[in-house]
């Protein structure tokens, strides 16, 4: 961003720009977001599904039969998991436990849980904050235990009792006071029928590196995502800019697209932004070296007319 802003040239092409940012961990390694989340390791027990917990259930259909088994063996073999058996799901069949305080400590905002169950179905995992705002994530079920590390943004606000005051905010782990689970149609792939859900202990974890949400920079013809489109052949191309493609006065730049698909945006600050669709080569030139070499050659007509 700083390079282009200072008038530097940029040549790029292929997939969506900035779609997979890298994050640096404490050891100096560069990781994708999924790798950074996978590297997060809980250090405290969290919420364990042991005997003696008071589990409250609710369902849209009183005829739906469900049973919760606590102190079941989890993926590590320890009796800290649960198994939920539901017969005849028609809408939602969920359960909750109250917490004396948030299980998240200072610097912890990730939720780790291992899940398995009836393939093709899904379960919710829900946090309720002290202000009674509800935050729900959907987790697909598979036959084998699968680890999931969820960010606050993975828990979506669920309006209830007519309140919508938190819909533009994010789940705050420090205020978690209730933990819920269970299938609910409309959340993920949950659908009618019988199913089984198994959940491990739910543990908080701290982020590895700064994996906070990444805001795509604004770079004309390249980013954010809406600056480009995917054509019928599956190639990603910049939208043709109407501004700057005429002789009308404007200060933003001039955009041209060659017949072979090479996009060239000459910015008003002197930068030239190139985009080559993936796999498209120019029959007129073996590569784009000549075009790039000439990027600074000659003059640029950004505007013309009686006022210039």
C-alpha positions in Angstrom: 0.0 0.0 0.0 2.8 2.4 0.9 4.7 1.5 -2.3 1.8 2.3 -4.6 0.9 5.3 -2.6 4.4 6.7 -3.1 4.0 6.2 -6.9 5.6 2.7 -7.2 4.5 0.3 -10.0 2.8 -3.0 -9.2 2.3 -6.0 -11.3 0.0 -8.8 -10.1 -2.4 -11.5 -11.4 -4.1 -14.8 -10.6 -6.5 -15.1 -7.7 -8.3 -12.6 -5.5 -5.7 -10.1 -4.1 -5.3 -10.1 -0.3 -7.7 -13.1 0.1 -5.3 -15.0 2.4 -3.1 -12.7 4.5 -0.2 -14.1 6.5 0.4 -13.5 10.2 3.6 -13.6 12.1 3.8 -15.6 15.3 6.1 -15.1 18.3 8.8 -17.2 16.7 8.9 -15.0 13.5 7.1 -17.6 11.3 4.6 -16.5 8.7 1.4 -18.4 9.0 -2.0 -18.4 7.2 -4.9 -17.6 9.4 -6.0 -21.3 9.5 -2.4 -22.3 10.5 -2.3 -19.6 13.2 -5.7 -20.7 14.6 -4.6 -24.3 14.5 -1.4 -23.4 16.5 -3.5 -21.9 19.4 -3.1 -24.1 22.4 -5.4 -23.9 25.5 -3.6 -23.8 28.8 -6.6 -24.2 31.2 -9.4 -26.7 31.6 -12.3 -24.5 30.5 -15.8 -26.0 30.6 -15.7 -29.8 31.2 -18.9 -31.9 30.8 -18.6 -33.7 34.1 -21.2 -35.3 36.3 -23.1 -32.9 38.5 -23.7 -30.2 35.9 -27.2 -28.7 35.7 -28.1 -28.9 32.0 -31.3 -27.1 30.9 -33.0 -28.2 27.6 -35.5 -26.6 25.3 -37.2 -27.7 22.1 -39.7 -26.4 19.5 -41.4 -29.8 19.7 -42.3 -31.5 23.0 -42.5 -34.8 21.1 -38.8 -34.7 20.3 -36.9 -37.1 22.5 -33.4 -36.2 23.5 -30.9 -37.5 26.1 -27.7 -35.9 27.3 -24.9 -38.1 28.6 -22.2 -36.4 30.7 -18.7 -37.5 31.6 -18.2 -39.3 28.3 -14.7 -40.1 26.8 -13.5 -37.3 24.6 -10.8 -37.4 21.9 -8.1 -37.6 24.6 -9.9 -40.4 26.3 -10.7 -38.3 29.4 -14.3 -38.3 30.7 -14.9 -34.6 30.1 -17.1 -34.8 26.9 -20.8 -35.2 26.4 -23.0 -37.1 24.0 -26.4 -35.8 22.9 -28.9 -38.2 21.3 -31.9 -36.7 19.5 -34.8 -38.6 18.1 -37.1 -36.9 15.6 -35.7 -33.4 15.3 -38.2 -31.1 13.7 -36.7 -27.6 14.4 -34.4 -27.1 17.4 -33.3 -29.1 20.4 -30.7 -27.2 22.4 -29.2 -27.2 25.9 -27.5 -24.7 28.2 -25.4 -24.5 31.4 -25.0 -21.4 33.5 -21.4 -20.3 34.3 -20.4 -18.5 37.5 -18.0 -16.4 35.5 -16.4 -16.2 32.1 -14.1 -19.1 31.4 -11.9 -16.8 29.3 -8.9 -15.3 31.0 -6.9 -12.2 30.1 -5.8 -12.3 26.4 -8.0 -15.3 25.6 -10.7 -14.9 23.1 -10.6 -18.1 21.0 -12.9 -21.1 21.7 -11.5 -24.6 21.1 -13.8 -27.6 20.9 -13.6 -31.1 19.4 -16.9 -32.3 17.8 -18.2 -35.4 16.1 -21.6 -36.9 15.3 -24.0 -37.8 12.6 -22.4 -36.9 9.2 -24.4 -34.3 7.3 -25.9 -32.8 10.4 -24.7 -29.8 12.4 -24.7 -28.5 16.0 -24.8 -25.0 17.4 -22.3 -23.8 20.0 -23.7 -20.7 21.8 -22.3 -18.1 24.2 -24.7 -15.8 26.1 -23.2 -12.7 27.6 -24.0 -11.1 30.9 -26.4 -8.6 29.1 -28.2 -11.7 27.7 -27.1 -11.2 24.2 -26.8 -14.5 22.3 -23.9 -15.5 20.0 -24.2 -18.6 17.9 -21.8 -20.6 15.8 -22.6 -23.6 13.6 -20.3 -26.6 13.5 -20.7 -29.4 10.9 -20.7 -33.0 12.2 -18.4 -35.7 11.0 -18.0 -39.4 11.9 -14.5 -38.7 13.4 -13.5 -36.2 16.1 -12.6 -32.8 14.4 -11.0 -29.9 16.2 -12.5 -26.4 15.8 -10.9 -23.2 16.9 -13.5 -20.4 16.7 -12.9 -16.6 16.8 -15.4 -14.2 18.3 -16.5 -13.3 14.8 -17.5 -16.9 14.2 -20.3 -16.4 16.7 -23.1 -14.5 15.1 -25.6 -12.3 17.0 -29.0 -13.9 17.3 -31.8 -11.3 18.0 -34.3 -12.4 20.5 -37.0 -10.8 22.6 -37.2 -8.0 20.1 -33.7 -6.7 20.9 -31.3 -5.7 18.1 -28.9 -3.5 20.1 -25.9 -5.7 19.7 -26.3 -6.7 16.0 -23.4 -4.5 14.8 -21.0 -5.6 17.6 -19.0 -8.7 18.2 -19.1 -11.4 20.9 -17.1 -10.4 24.0 -15.6 -13.5 25.6 -14.9 -11.7 28.9 -18.7 -11.4 29.4 -19.6 -15.0 28.6 -22.0 -16.4 31.3 -23.9 -19.2 29.6 -22.7 -22.0 27.2 -25.2 -23.7 24.9 -25.2 -26.5 22.3 -27.5 -28.6 20.2 -28.9 -28.8 16.7 -31.1 -26.0 15.3 -32.5 -26.0 11.8 -31.5 -22.8 10.0 -28.0 -23.0 11.6 -25.6 -24.9 9.3 -26.8 -28.2 7.8 -29.0 -29.3 10.6 -32.2 -31.0 9.3 -35.0 -33.2 10.4 -34.4 -36.6 11.7 -32.4 -38.5 14.3 -28.9 -37.5 15.2 -26.0 -37.7 17.7 -23.7 -34.9 18.8 -20.6 -35.4 20.8 -18.7 -32.4 22.3 -15.4 -32.3 24.1 -14.6 -29.9 26.9 -14.8 -26.3 25.6 -11.5 -24.5 26.3 -10.4 -20.9 25.9 -7.2 -20.1 24.1 -5.1 -17.0 23.2 -4.3 -16.1 19.6 -0.9 -17.0 18.1 0.2 -13.7 16.6 -2.1 -10.9 15.5 -4.9 -12.7 13.6 -7.4 -10.0 14.1 -9.7 -9.4 11.1 -7.8 -8.0 8.1 -9.2 -5.0 6.2 -8.4 -5.3 2.5 -6.6 -2.1 1.3 -8.2 0.1 -1.4 -6.0 -0.1 -4.5 -7.8 0.9 -7.7 -8.7 -2.1 -10.1 -7.2 -4.6 -7.5 -8.7 -4.3 -4.1 -11.1 -4.7 -2.2 -12.8 -7.7 -3.8 -15.5 -5.7 -5.5 -13.0 -4.0 -7.8 -12.8 -7.2 -9.8 -15.1 -9.9 -11.1 -14.9 -13.5 -12.4 -15.7 -13.9 -16.0 -17.6 -17.0 -17.5 -14.2 -18.7 -18.2 -13.3 -18.5 -14.5 -10.7 -15.7 -14.9 -10.5 -12.9 -12.4 -10.5 -9.5 -14.1 -10.7 -5.8 -13.0 -13.9 -4.0 -13.8 -13.4 -1.5 -16.6 -13.3 2.0 -15.0 -15.5 4.5 -16.7 -13.8 7.4 -14.9 -10.4 7.9 -16.6 -11.4 6.0 -19.7 -12.6 9.2 -21.4 -11.2 12.6 -22.0 -13.2 14.3 -19.3 -11.3 16.0 -16.5 -10.6 13.8 -13.5 -7.8 13.2 -11.0 -8.0 9.5 -10.3 -6.2 7.9 -13.2 -6.7 6.3 -16.6 -7.6 2.6 -17.1 -7.0 0.6 -20.2 -7.5 -3.1 -20.9 -5.6 -4.7 -23.9 -7.2 -7.2 -26.2 -5.2 -10.0 -24.6 -6.7 -9.1 -21.1 -3.7 -7.2 -19.6 -5.1 -4.4 -17.4 -3.1 -1.2 -17.0 -4.2 1.5 -14.6 -2.1 4.7 -14.7 -2.7 6.5 -11.4 -2.5 10.3 -11.0 0.4 9.9 -8.5 2.6 8.3 -11.1 2.0 4.6 -10.2 1.1 2.0 -12.8 -1.0 -1.0 -11.7 -0.9 -4.0 -13.9 -3.2 -7.1 -13.7 -2.7 -10.3 -15.8 -5.6 -12.9 -15.6 -4.2 -16.2 -14.5 -3.1 -18.5 -17.4 -3.6 -15.8 -20.1 -0.6 -15.0 -22.2 -0.2 -12.4 -24.9 0.4 -13.7 -28.4 1.9 -10.3 -29.3 4.6 -10.6 -26.6 6.2 -13.7 -25.0 5.8 -12.1 -21.7 4.9 -8.7 -20.1 8.6 -7.7 -19.6 8.4 -5.2 -22.5 5.2 -3.6 -21.2 6.7 -3.3 -17.7 9.9 -1.9 -19.0 8.0 0.8 -20.8 5.8 1.6 -17.9 7.9 4.7 -17.1 8.7 5.6 -20.7 7.1 8.5 -22.5 4.3 10.7 -21.3 0.9 10.0 -19.8 -2.3 11.6 -21.0 -4.6 11.4 -18.0 -6.8 14.3 -19.1 -7.2 16.4 -22.3 -9.6 19.0 -23.7 -10.0 22.7 -23.7 -9.3 23.1 -20.0 -5.8 21.5 -20.3 
